[in-house]
Amino acid sequence: MLKQALKTFPWTLSSKTINLNKYIKWQHGIIPFFGGGSTLWSAWCPEPTTEEMNGWPPATIKAAQDYFNTAKMLLNVVGANDQQTGNIFEY
């Protein structure tokens, strides 16, 4: 079912996005739902480090720090080792 649903795209982009970038006219292979690819298959969800967020707006850094653990719990993000053993579905 999911495999079939994924073939119904690429998604079209807004006219604003298209007009701002002459090279991007459509997007193929993304999942336009909360959680993205991690809700359908094993997707990487790295936590940004302080060094990686250098130059980001302070409000964005604070939001990432405040809500990353909550988002991990909501999306059931687990370590790569747990995915290999099947523990991803055990609560």
DAQUI-V606014 format. One record per backbone hydrogen bond with DSSP energy under -0.5 kcal/mol. CO is the residue of the C=O (numbers start at 1). NH is the residue of the N-H. E is the energy in kcal/mol with one decimal. If there is no record, write none. Layout:
BEGIN
co:CO nh:NH e:E
co:CO nh:NH e:E
END
This chain:
BEGIN
co:1 nh:5 e:-2.2
co:2 nh:6 e:-2.2
co:3 nh:7 e:-0.7
co:4 nh:7 e:-0.9
co:5 nh:8 e:-1.4
co:6 nh:9 e:-0.8
co:11 nh:27 e:-1.8
co:14 nh:18 e:-2.3
co:15 nh:19 e:-2.6
co:16 nh:20 e:-1.5
co:17 nh:21 e:-1.1
co:21 nh:24 e:-0.7
co:23 nh:25 e:-0.7
co:25 nh:13 e:-0.6
co:27 nh:11 e:-1.7
co:30 nh:32 e:-0.6
co:31 nh:33 e:-1.4
co:33 nh:36 e:-2.6
co:35 nh:38 e:-1.3
co:36 nh:39 e:-1.8
co:37 nh:40 e:-1.5
co:37 nh:41 e:-2.7
co:41 nh:43 e:-0.7
co:46 nh:48 e:-0.6
co:49 nh:53 e:-1.5
co:51 nh:54 e:-1.2
co:53 nh:56 e:-2.5
co:57 nh:60 e:-0.8
co:57 nh:61 e:-2.0
co:58 nh:62 e:-2.5
co:59 nh:63 e:-2.2
co:60 nh:64 e:-2.4
co:61 nh:65 e:-2.4
co:62 nh:66 e:-2.9
co:63 nh:67 e:-2.4
co:64 nh:68 e:-1.6
co:67 nh:71 e:-2.5
co:68 nh:72 e:-2.5
co:69 nh:73 e:-2.0
co:70 nh:74 e:-2.6
co:71 nh:75 e:-2.5
co:72 nh:77 e:-2.6
co:73 nh:76 e:-0.9
co:79 nh:83 e:-1.5
co:80 nh:84 e:-1.6
co:81 nh:85 e:-1.2
co:82 nh:86 e:-0.7
co:82 nh:87 e:-1.4
co:82 nh:88 e:-0.7
co:83 nh:86 e:-0.6
co:86 nh:89 e:-1.3
co:87 nh:90 e:-1.5
END
